[in-house]
Amino acid sequence: MPNRPIYLNLLRIRLPLPGLISIMHRVSGAALFLALPILLWWWQRSLASAASFDALQATFSNASFKLVAIGLIWGYLHHLCAGVRHLLLDLDIGSELRTTRAMSWGVLTTSLVLTVVLGVCLW
């Protein structure tokens, strides 16, 4: 029987970029799922009355909220881009190692650039 590790230290394992993108896709999906009740509650409050809309608008003008919103925007855009990448891989498009790495860099770059563009519009 070969010597196997007793435990895996996940902080010391160096994953390739496609593996990190895949993990980030799952983390961003979980974060968006957990944020969904709050986002829906904010949406409901904004539609309740003009006064509640004005109160939310005043709250959302806070810089700390804008940073949270930019984080959620990045999570959404990353999840979207990585999801398209996963769909292409399911169709056996780009399953070669070199193409997979290039697509991973494309997902990361596209999500960050779009987040910067939307973040500038939001700020």
Secondary structure, 3 states (H helix, E strand, C coil): CCCCCCCCCCCCCCCCHHHHHHHHHHHHHHHHHHHHHHHHHHHHHHHHCHHHHHHHHHHHCCHHHHHHHHHHHHHHHHHHHHHHHHHHHHCCCCCCHHHHHHHHHHHHHHHHHHHHHHHHHHC
